[in-house]
Amino acid sequence: MRVETVAFEGGEQFLILVDSKGMPIFMPTVFTVKHFLLTGKSVNTVDAVLRAIMFGIAWGQKHGIDIEKRYAAGEFLSIDEIESLIDSLALRYDDYKTSSVSTNKVVNISRKPKLQNKNTVAARTQGNRARYILHYLNFLALDCLSRLSHKDPRYAALDSVRLLMEERFMARIPSSSIDAREFVRQGLSVEEQTKLLNIVDPNSKENPWKDPFTRVRNQLIVQMGFDCCERLGEKLTTRISDVNLATGELHVRDHDNNDDSRIDKPSKKTGSRSLPVPLGDNMMKTLDAYLPLRRQQGSAKKRRDFLLVARRTGAPLSRRALMKVYEDIVGKFPIFAGKLTDHVTRHTWNLRYSELCDRDGTKPEAESARRELMNGWVVGSRMTQVYNLRHEKNELGKQSRKMQEDSIRRRDEMKRMDEDDIPW
């Protein structure tokens, strides 16, 4: 099984789950079209949904369970099977396929599958997988019910079992709440930020790339996240027309991208933004150096308006090529191992913004509104709360220190009083 991308002539992309022979699997396709594509969900979301369903089907195959046939017959998952499935979702898909798991059709709760590979995913990822699978299982259950009349006595019984299965499934999904203490640490330290900017300087002896175009382009890629808080997809879809050197702005926005020929065409994020971002001197200098080199890549006939392109061909830069920029840096500078990805540059922007707000004394309400605007988040986003939590931590730290100082002061006062009472 695998998820495949089908590109239409108009540039639109469609994701499908196919079997080992390359044939589309019918029910997952109907499910994603009805509940995700027709409701305007992003391609990335559909990809995550299909991969979760693929995991669920793989789990069923390991245990000799054909989930689609089971549900078509009105037989839903038992508690033991639900626990086994959710437990399996903690693994990476490739690791799960090679893990040692019992193939018994009935999964006994007293001897749940022991996953030998400990390379697990985050609880948030496991929880999202489980919720997508539950949504799909409900879809299969309702499809089964739709074949019965409401007057059929089996309808009420099956619907009751479906609701019970949903309740039991939800109760076993691991919490996916964001741990602010762990999340905020994902940004780069001040020393790491300085080191990174020195590395990508085209004139630096540490720069890992050879030709001038690649050096300047990759510096621009890092700065677009570091200074403009751009997502990977936003970088890949930015057009030259979005750059206004006269006003010193880079317009971050969604594009239809119907002329995008990339198979892994970047998709817009649900609820994304449209915002002109003022550019500092460093970004202006990088763009001044990059744009003339950019126009030399590819023939005039094939040249597109995309800002980031491949060397020589001028083709729109692929997602894989952009990710490799950071892999090249990590490969040459191990200090960034496990710390540096494209998305980390956005985390780092948010941490730098937090520090600026602290220095300027910006009120938390104003900081939240501006942060949501810059990041393209909805009003009241949990992510804003994560970053702004430091205000409460700082105040708590001050109060804690004051309490400790008060305790020491009272202790010293009592000690002096006791000394004054001693007759000499």
N, C-alpha and C positions, 0 to 999 in steps of 0.2 A: 504493500500500500504506500501511496505517496500523494502529496498535494501538488497538483499541476496548475499552471497558469495558462489560460487561453486568451489570446489577444485578438480582438476584432479589428476590422479595417478602420473604424473610426477612432481607434486608440483605446477603447474601453477594454478593461481586463475582467476576466471571470475566472474564479478559482473553483476547482472541482477535486473531489477525492476519488482516486482511481485505484483499482485493484492491481494485483501483480501482473495482469495481462494488459494493463493500460486502459481498461474499460471503466467508465464512470460508475460509481456506486450510487444507485438511484435515490434512496431515502435521504442520505446526507445532503445530496444535491438539492432535492426539493425543500428540505428543512432550511438550509442556508439562504436559498432564494427567497422563501416566504418570510422568514423571521429576521433576516439581516440585510440582504441586498436590497429588497424592496422597501426597507425602512431607512435606507440611507446610511447604513453602517460602513465604516471604512474597509478597504481591502485587507488591511492588517488585522482588523477584528475578525473578519471572515476566515482569514488564514489561521488565527488562533483557535477559532471554533472548530474548524475542520481537523486541525491537529489533535485537539482534545477528543473528538469523535473517533479519529484514527486510533488513539490510545485505548479508548474504550473497546473498540472492536478487537484490537490486539489482545487486550485482557481476556475478552470472551473466547478468542481462539485458543489461548493458553489453557483455558479451563474447559474446553469443549462446549462452549456456550455460543450459540448463534443468537445474538441479542435481538436482531430484527425478527427472526422466526418466533422466538419466545414471546415477544410482545404482540406479534400478529395473532398468536394463539391465546392471548389474554393471560399469559404467565409472566409476572413481573419479578424483579430481583428480590431475593430474600435479604434479611439483615446481614447474615454471614457474607453473602455475595457483595452487598454494598460496602461492608467494611473492607473486604479484600480488594475491591476495585479502588476505593479511595486511598487505601494504603499503597497500592501499586503506583498511583499517580505522583507519589513523592519522588520517583526516579526519573531520570532523563529517558526519553523514549528509546534511544539506541541501547542504553544500558539495560532497560527493562526487557527488551527483546532477547538479550543474551543472559538474563538472570535465570536462576534456578527456581522455578515455581511449579507447584503441583498441578497436574492436569486433570484432577478429579472434577467431575461435573458438580459435585456438591462440595462447597467450601465449608469446612468445620471451623467455627470460631475459636475452638480450643487449640487448633493448630493452623493458624493463619499462615499464608505464605511468608517465608522468611527471605527477604530480599538480600542477597549476598553482597551486592554492590552498594556501597554507602555513598555514592556520588549523587546526592539528592538535590532537588531544586528547592527554592524558597517556598515557605508556607503560602505566600500570596499566589505564587504560580500554581501550586497544587490546588489551592482553593478555587482559582479561576477555572482550571481544567474541570474540576468536579462540578462547578455550577453550569458550565457549558454542556457537560455530559448529561446532567440532570434535566436541563432544558430539552435536550434531544430525546431523552427517555420519555419525558412527558409528551413530546410530540408523537412518538411511536404509540404511546398508550392512548392518546386521544384519537389517533388514526384508527386504532382497534375499536374504540368505542363508537366512532362514527359509522361503523358498519352495522351497528345494532340500533334498533328502535328504542326510543326512550321508555316505551311501555314494556320492553323486554325485561323480565326480572333479573337477567344477568347484567343489565346496564348499571343499575344502582350498586350491585355487589362489586363489579369491576371498578367503578369510579371510586368507591370507598377504599378499595385496595390501592388504587393509584394514589390517592391523597395520603394514605398511610405510608406508602413507599416514599413519597416526596418528603413527608415530615421526617421520616427516619434518615433519609439521605441528607437533608439539610442539617440535621442535628450532628452529623458526623463529619461535616466539612470543616477543615481546620480554619482557625481565625486568620484573616488576611489583613488585619489592621496594620497600618504603617507604624513601625517603631521609629520615632523621630530621632532617638539617640543613634541608632545604626544608620539611618538614612542620611543624615547630615554629614556623616563622616566620609561619604562618597566623593565629596569635592576635594580638589587638590589643595595642599598646604601652600603658603606663600612661597616657600623655597621651591616647591615643585612647579608652581606657576612660572616663576622666574626661569627655572631650568628649561621648561617646555618652550617658552617664548624664545629663549636663546638658541635652542636646538633648531627650531623652524625658521630662524632668521636666514634668508638666502645667502648671506655673506658669512655665515658661521662655519667654522672648520668642522663642527660636530654634525652639521646637516647631513642626513643619511642619503639624500638623493643627489644625482649627478647633474642632470641638465637644468638650465636656468628656468624653463617653463614649469617643470614639475616642482622645483623648489619654491617658486613664487605662488603657484596654485595651492600647494599644500600648506603654505603659511596662511593663505587666505582661508582655507577650510577650517583651520584651527581657530583663527580669529573670528570667523562668522559665528562660532559657538561661544567662544570666550568673551567677545565684545558685544555681540548682537543677540545672544541667547537663542540661536536658531536650532531647530531640530534637524536631524539627518535628512528627512524627507523635504523639509523646507529648503535646505541647502541645494539639494539635487534638482529642485524645480525652480530655483531662482533664475530669472532671466536678466540679460544685459539691460533690458529696458527698465528693470526694477532699480537699477543703479543711477542715481542722479548726482553726478559730481558737482554740478553747479550749486545745488542746495546742500550738498554733503549729506545725503540720505540714502538708505537702502530700504526699499519697500518690501517688507515681509508679508506675503499674502498667498492665497490659494490660486492655483491655475488649473484650467480644465485639462491641459496637457494632452489634448487629442492628437497632437502631432508627435507625441513621445513614442519612439520606436523601441524603447527598452522593454525586454521581457519582464524584468523585475522593476517595472515602473513604480516609482515611489507614490504612495497615496497620501492624500491629505488626512490629517488627524480629525476625528469627529470633534466639532466645536472649536475649530482652529481660528486663526486671527488674520487681521489685515491691519498692518501698522507700519508707518514710516519711521525707521530707526535712525536717529542722528548718528553720524559717523565721526569718530575722533581722528586725530592727525595720523595715528598709526594705520588705521584702516584705510584712510584716504591715500596714504603713501603706498600701501600694498596694492590697492586697486589701480592707482596710476601706473604702477609697474606691471600689473597683470594684464590689463585690458589690451595693450598693444600686442603682447605675446599671445593672448587668447585669439585675436583676429588672424593670426598666422597659422592656426591649427585647422587642417582640413581645407578642402576646396570651397570656393565661394558658392558653388552649386549645392553642396551638401551641408554647408554650414548652417547651424541652427542658432536660435537666440539664447540657448541655455548658457548660464555664466560659467559653470564648471564642466569642463570637457576633457576628453582623453587627449593625450599628446599625439600629434601628427594627424590622426583621423578626424579630430574635432567632434567625435560622437559624444552625446551626453554621457557624463561620468556615471558609471554604474554604482549601485549600492556596495557591491563587493570591493570595488576599487577605492571607494571612500573609506571603508572600514580598514582596508590594508594600509592606509596612511598611518593609522595609530599602531597597527601591528608592526610596521617598520620601525617606528620609534621605540616601542617596547622591546623589539628584538635587539636593538642596538644599545638600549639603556634599560637594563633590568630593574632599575629603581622604580619604574612605572608599571611593572608587572602586577596585574590584578587591580590596578588603580586607574588606568587610562583607557577610556573609550570615547567615542564621539559624544555620547550623552553626558559623560562626566563633565564636559566643558560647559554644559547647561547648568549642572549642579554647581559648578565653580562660579559661574556668573551670579547665581542666586546667593551664594555665600559672600561674594564680594559686595553684592548689593546690600546684604544684611549689615556688613561692616560699615558701609557708607551711611546707611540709615542710622546706625548707632552713633557715628561721629557727628552727623548733622542733627541728631535729636528728632528725627522724623517720627511722628505719631504712628502707632501701630495700625490705626484705621487707614491712614493715607498710604502707608507702606503696603498694606494688603491690596488695596485697590490698584496701585501702580504695578505691583508684582503680578497680579492676575492679568492685567492688560499686556504686560511685556511677554509673559509666558503663554498667553492664549488660553488661560484657564477660565472656567466658569466662576461667577461670583460666589464666594464662600467655599472655594475649593479646599479640600483637605490638605493639599500640598502647601498652600499658603500658610495654613495653620502649623504645619510641620516646621517650616522655616521661621515663622514668627514665635514659635515656642521658646526660642532662646531668650526673649524678653522676660518671660515668666521664670526661666531658669536663672537669669541674671539677678532678678529681684529676690528669688529664693536664696541665692548664694549670699547676697548682701544681708538678708535677714538672718541667715544661719550664722554668718560671721559675727553679726551684732549680738546674737544670743550667746555665742561662745565668749565674746568679749565681756558681756554682762556677767556671765557666770564667773569668769576669772576676776572681774572687778569686785563682785560680792565676796568671793573667797578671800581676796586680799584685804578687804575691809574687815571681815570677820577675824582674820588673822591679826590685824593691827589692834582691834578691840580686845582680843584675848591677851595680847602682849601688854596693853595698857593696864589691864586688870591684875597683872602679876605684881605682887608687892616686892619691892627691892629693899 
